[in-house]
Amino acid sequence: MNFFETYTLMAIAEEVVPAPSFIKDRYFPTGAGDIFASDKVLTEYRRGDRKLAAFVSRRAGDIPLDRRGYAVHEYQPAYIAPSRLLTLDDLAQRGFGEAIYAVSTPAERAARLLLEDMRDMDRRISAREEWMAAQVMINNACTMQTYVDADTMGENEYVQFYDSTSEHTYTVASADRWDGNSGDIRGDVRNMCKMLSTRGLPAADLLLGTDAADCLLEDAALRSKLETTSGVLIGQIREQLSGYEGVVFLGQLNFGGYLLNVFSVDESYVDDSDQSQQMFPRSSALVTAPGCGHMMYGQISQLDFGATDFSTYAAARVPKLVVDQDRDIRKLRLAARPLAAPKSYCPYIYAADVVTP
């Protein structure tokens, strides 16, 4: 078996355990029909149907219904392609976690480094996909800054899914923020849920930034309702760590009949300036439901190692091996062309600065 053929490398990539990504895994999963054998992907969505069937006179027979229209948009996913070099120096020195006096051969060390490099690159790509999913839910759009090399910026690519920039947002006035005397947490969340239900869309989850989550937990009115024995079921606070780093499940709460799973989201990443940033703003809130979107992938064409013709692969991850025999350098690249997109029209409601930022 040739471990450096692209199909073998793809099989190795599939065995790499993906890094847990809360927003992508829960709200933007990838289905069987989300990997396209084309350079562009299609997104389609339709508005919910809340119209009533008409009463029909017995002599009329029936009333034909118009078919619901839907919107189809074509997008070309952005290209992500991290790589890592393998030199003779890497093979000569002790690797991370290896015994001080290791007996590994250069070939064995090269194979181990290949798997480690693929795992590292997959984590970077997964982190970018998580960022894309969060941006789509927050902004109804995503701005992608491309790079020509590690230091030179290229084009600024922008994708927006609806003509309206406000139908997915809910505004809490500065005088009515949750950490003020006039704040109404339950009323605001209930109104956000109603914005979804009036479109025929489910409201199942409430995502809170850490500051907004702290404010909810300290809200005197909510604590009073939770501690009462009047028989009015408000829910329960049952804080517990989730399987995702930085995400805490707070419990289930009833907001005017909408029973929501409440999460405190404290995911972070390091930006291009080496500064730590929040994946989800600390002072924000969002109401949505699992599976509100999907992560799609476009195909990748490349010239494989040792080949003279281009090959095309439709997959979430496509590896490529490049060998510079003159300088004794090998390069492994892992490429992806992802696009996070909603499945319905505005299936999430986002509220910025529900507490003082």
FIRORO-370706 format. One record per residue: residue in three letters; x, y, z of N, C-alpha, C in turn. Coordinates in steps of 0.2 Angstrom, whole numbers, plus 5000, padded with zeros to 4 digits. Example, Ala and Ser with C-alpha at 12.3 -4.5 7.8 and 13.67 -1.06 7.14 Angstrom:
// residues 2
ala506649725039506249785039506649845039 ser506449895035506849955036506450005039 
This chain:
// residues 357
met500449945000500050005000500450065000 asn500350114995500650174995500350225000 phe500650245005500350295010500350365007 phe500650375002500650445000500250454994 glu499850404991499350424986498750464990 thr498450504986497850544988497350504992 tyr497150454988496550414991496750384998 thr497350364999497650335005497650395010 leu497850455008497950505013497250525015 met496750525010496050545012495750495017 ala495950425016495650375021495950395028 ile496650415028496950435035496550495037 ala496450545033496050605036495450585039 glu495050535036494450525039494450485045 glu495050455047495150425053495350475059 val495550535057495650595062495050615065 val495050605072494450625076494350695076 pro493850725073493750795072493650825079 ala493950895079493850925086493150945087 pro492950945093492250955095492151035093 ser491551045090491351115088490651125090 phe490451165095489751165097489351195092 ile489451255089488951285085488951245078 lys489451225076489451185069489151115070 asp489351085076489051015077488251015078 arg488051065082487351065084486851095079 tyr487151155076486751195072486851185064 phe487451165062487651165055488051095054 pro487651045055487950975053487950965045 thr488350915043488450905036488150835035 gly487650845030487250785028487550755022 ala487250695019487450665014487450705007 gly486950755007486850795001487250865001 asp487650865006487950935007488650935005 ile488950885001489550884998489450884991 phe489650934987489450944980490050924976 ala489950894970490450874965490450934960 ser490550994962490551054958490951104962 asp491151154958491451214961491051254965 lys490351254964489951294968489351254971 val489051274976488551244980487951284980 leu487351244981486751274980486451284987 thr486151334989485751344995485051364993 glu484551334996483851344995483451345001 tyr483051395002482551395008481951425006 arg481451415010480751445009480451465015 arg480051515015479751545021479151495024 gly479051495030478551455033477851465030 asp477451415030476751425028476251425034 arg475951485035475451485040474751505038 lys474651495031473951515029473451455030 leu472851475030472351435032471951405026 ala471751345026471351315020470651345020 ala470451355014469851395013469251345014 phe468651375017468051335017467751335010 val467551275007467351275000466551255000 ser466251284996465551264995465551194992 arg464951164994464951094991464851084983 arg464651144980464551144973465151164970 ala465651194973466251214970466751164969 gly466751114973467251054972467851064976 asp468351104974468951114978469251184976 ile469751204980470051264979470851254978 pro471151264972471851244971472251284975 leu472851264977473351294981473951314977 asp474151374977474851394974475351354977 arg475851334974476451304977476851354980 arg477151334986477551384989478251394985 gly478351454984479051474981479551464986 tyr480151454983480751454987481351484983 ala481851504987482451544984482951494984 val483351494978483951454977484451504975 his485051494978485651534977486251494976 glu486651514972487251484970487851524973 tyr488351484977488851514980489551474978 gln490051504978490751474977491051474984 pro491151414987491451414994492151444994 ala492351475000493051495000493451435001 tyr494151454999494651394999495051405005 ile495151345009495551345015496051295014 ala496751305015497251255013497851265017 pro497851245024498451255028498951195025 ser499551205026500051155025500651155030 arg501051105030501651105034502151065031 leu502751095032503351065028503651005033 leu503950955030504350905033505050905031 thr505550925035506250935032506650875036 leu507350875034507750825037507950835044 asp507850905046507950925053507450895057 asp506850895054506250865058506350795060 leu506650755055506750685056507350665060 ala507750715061508350705065508250715072 gln507850755074507750775081507150735084 arg507150735091506650695095506050735094 gly505450695093504850725092504450735099 phe503950775099503550795105503250725107 gly503350715114503050655117503450585116 glu504050595112504450535111504950525116 ala505150465117505650445122506350485121 ile506650505126507250545125507750505121 tyr507850445122508250405117507850355113 ala507550385108507050355104507450305099 val507150255097507450205092507050215086 ser506650265085506250265079506650285073 thr506550255067506850265061506650325058 pro506950355053506750415050506050405046 ala505950345044505350325040504750325045 glu504850295051504350285056504150355059 arg504650395060504550465062504150505057 ala504350495051503950535046503250515045 ala503150445046502450425046502050455052 arg502350455058502050485064501850565063 leu502350595060502350665059501750685054 leu501650635049501150645044500450645048 leu500350605052499750595056499650655060 glu500150675064500050735068499950795065 asp500250805059500150865055499450865052 met499250815050498550805047498050825053 arg498150805059497750815064497750895066 asp498350925066498450995068498051035063 met498151015056497851055051497051045051 asp496850985053496150975053495851025059 arg496151025064495951065070495851145068 arg496351165064496351235062495751245057 ile495651195053495051205048494351205052 ser494351155057493751155061493651215064 ala494151245067494051305071493751365066 arg494051365060493751415055493051405053 glu492851335053492151325051491751345057 glu491951335063491551355069491451425069 trp491951465067491951535066491451555061 met491451525055491051535050490251525052 ala490151475055489451455058489251515062 ala489651535067489451585072489351645068 gln489751665063489651725060488951725056 val488751675053488151665049487551675054 met487551645060487051655065487051725068 ile487551765068487651825071487451885066 asn487751875060487651935055487251915049 asn487051855049486651835043487151835037 ala487751835038488251845033488951825035 cys489451825031490051805033490551845028 thr491051875032491551905028492251865029 met492551845023493151805023493751845020 gln494151855024494751885021495251835019 thr495451835012495851795010496651815010 tyr497051775009497851785010498151755004 val498651795001499051774995499651734998 asp499851755004500351715008500251725015 ala500751705019500651715027500551785029 asp500851835025500851905027500451955022 thr500251935016499951975011499251955011 met498752005012498052005011497852005004 gly497351965002497051954996496351984995 glu495951954992495251984991494851974998 asn494352014998493952015004493251985002 glu493151925003492551885000491951895005 tyr491351905003490751925007490151885004 val489851845009489251815007488651825012 gln488051845009487451865013486951825011 phe486451795015486051745013485351775012 tyr485151835015484451865013484551935012 asp484151965008484152035006484052075013 ser483652055017483552095023484152085028 thr484352135031484952125036484652135043 ser484052135044483752145051483252095053 glu482952055049482452015050482651955055 his483251945056483551895060483751925067 thr483651995068483852025074483352045078 tyr483452055085483052085090483352135094 thr483052195095483452245098483152255105 val483652265110483552275117483752345118 ala483352395119483552465120484052465126 ser484552515126485052525131484652535138 ala484152565138483752585145483452515147 asp483352465143482952405145483452345145 arg484152355146484552295146484452255152 trp484652195152484452145157484852165164 asp485352195163485752215170485452285173 gly484952315170484652375172484052365176 asn483752415179483152405183482552395179 ser482552415172481952405168482052335164 gly482552295165482652235161482152185161 asp481952155156481452105156481652045152 ile482052005155482351945152481851895149 arg481351875153480851835151480451855145 gly480251925145479851955140480251955134 asp480951975134481351985128481451915125 val481551865128481651795126481051775123 arg480451785126479851765123479651795117 asn479851855116479751895110480151865104 met480751845106481251825101480951755099 cys480651715103480351645101479751665097 lys479351715098478751725094478951745087 met479551775086479751795079479951735075 leu480151685078480251615075479551585074 ser479151575079478551545078478051575073 thr478051635072477651665067477851655060 arg478451625060478751605053478651525052 gly478351495057478251425057478951385058 leu479351425062480051395064480051375071 pro480451325073480451305080480951345084 ala480851355090481251385095481451335101 ala482051315101482251265106482851275110 asp483251315108483851335111483951405112 leu484251425118484451495120485151495121 leu485551535117486251535117486451605121 leu486851605126486951665129487751675130 gly487951735129488651755130488751745138 thr489351745140489551735147489251795152 asp489251855149488951905153488251905154 ala487951885148487151885148486951825152 ala487351765152487151705156487251725163 asp487751765166487851785173487251825175 cys487051865170486451915172485851875173 leu485751825168485151775169485151745176 leu485751715178485751675184485651715190 glu485851785189485751825195485151865195 asp484651855190484051895190483551875196 ala483451925200483051915206482351885204 ala482051915199481351895197481351815195 leu481851795191481851725189481951685195 arg482451695199482651655205482051655209 ser481651705210481051705214480551655211 lys480451655205479951605201480151535202 leu480851525201481151455202481051425209 glu481051465214481051445221480351445224 thr479851465220479151465222478851395222 thr478351375225478051315225477251325223 ser477151375219476451395217476151345212 gly476651305209476351265204476451285197 val476751345196476951375189477651345188 leu477651305183478251275181478651315176 ile479251345179479651395175480251355172 gly480451295175480951265173481451245179 gln482051235177482551225182483251245179 ile483651265184484351285183484751225185 arg485151195181485551135182486251135178 glu486651185181487251195177487651135177 gln487951115171488351065170488851075164 leu489451045164489851055158489651015152 ser489651035147489451005141490150965138 gly490050935132490550895129491050945125 tyr490851005125491251055121491551105126 glu492151125124492551165128492251235128 gly492151265134491951335135491151335134 val490851285134490051285133489751245139 val489351285143489051255149488251255148 phe487951195149487251185149486951215156 leu486551265155486251295162485651255164 gly485251225159484651195161484051215156 gln483451195158482951215154482451265157 leu482251315154481851365156481251385152 asn480651395155480051405151479951485150 phe479951505144479851575142479151585139 gly478651595143477951605140477751545136 gly477951485138477751425135478251395130 tyr478751425129479351405125479851375130 leu479951315130480351275134481051275131 leu481551305133482151315129482751285133 asn483251255130483851235132484351295132 val484551305138484951365139485651345140 phe486151385135486851365135487251435136 ser487751425140488251485141488851465136 val488951515131489451495126490051545127 asp490651515129491251545130491851525126 glu491651495120492151475115492551535113 ser493251525112493651575110494151555104 tyr494451595101494951585096495451635096 val496051625092496551675092496551705085 asp496451765084496451795077497151805074 asp497151835068497751845064498251885067 ser498051925072498451975076498651935083 asp498551875083498751835089498351865096 gln497751885095497351915100496751865101 ser496651845108496051805109495351835108 gln494951805105494251835103493751785105 gln493151815107492551775108492251745102 met492051685102491751655096490951685096 phe490751695102490051715103490051775108 pro489851835106489951895110489651885117 arg490051915122489851895129489251935131 ser489051985128488452025130487852005126 ser487851955122487351935117486851875118 ala486351875115485851815116485651795109 leu485451725108485151705102484751645103 val484151645099483651595100483651555093 thr483651495093483651455087483451385089 ala483651335084483451265086484051225082 pro484151165085484651115082484551105075 gly485051105071484951085064484651145060 cys484751205062484451265058484851275052 gly485451255051485851265045486251195043 his486651205039487051145037487751175034 met488251135035488951145032489051115026 met489151145020489151115014489951125011 tyr490051085007490751085004490751074996 gly491251114993491351114986491851064984 gln491951044978492450994976493151034975 ile493650994975494351024975494750984969 ser495051024965495450994959496151014961 gln496550964960497250964961497650924957 leu498350934956498750894953499150844958 asp498950784958499250744963499950724962 phe500250704968500950684968501150624962 gly501550644958501750594953501250584947 ala500750624947500250624941500350684936 thr500150674930500150724925499550754923 asp498950724926498350754925497950774931 phe497550824931497250844937496650794939 ser496550794946496050754948495650794953 thr494950774953494450814957494150774962 tyr494050794968493850764974493250804977 ala492750764978492150794982492150764989 ala492450804994492550785001492650845005 ala492550825012492550885017493350905018 arg493750855017494450865018494850835012 val495250865009495650835003496350855004 pro496750795006497550805007497850805000 lys498450835000498950834995499650834997 leu500050784994500750784996501150814990 val501650854992502150894987502850874989 val503250854985503950824986504450874982 asp504850904986505450934983506050894984 gln506150854979506750804980507450844980 asp507450894976508150934976508350954983 arg507850984986507951014993507850964999 asp507650904997507450855002506850885007 ile506350905004505850935008505150905006 arg504750885010504050865009503550905012 lys503050925008502450965011501850925011 leu501450935016500750905016500250955017 arg499750955013499251005013498550975014 leu498151005018497450985019497051045017 ala496651025012496151085009495451065010 ala495051125011494351115012493951175008 arg493351165006492951225003492351225007 pro492251245013491651245017491251305016 leu490551305017490151355017489551345022 ala489451385027488951375032488351415030 ala487751385029487151415027486551395030 pro486051435031485451415034484951375030 lys484551335033484051295029483451325028 ser483251375032482551405031482751485032 tyr482251515030482251595030482351615037 cys482951645039483051675046482851625051 pro483151565052482951515057483251535064 tyr483551595065483851615071483751685072 ile483651705079483551775081484051795085 tyr484451845083485051865087484951935090 ala485151945097485052005100485752025103 ala485952085100486652105103486552145109 asp487052145113487052185119486452185123 val486252125125485652125130485852145137 val486552145138486752175144487352225142 thr487552275147487952325145488652295143 pro488952305137489552275135490152305139 
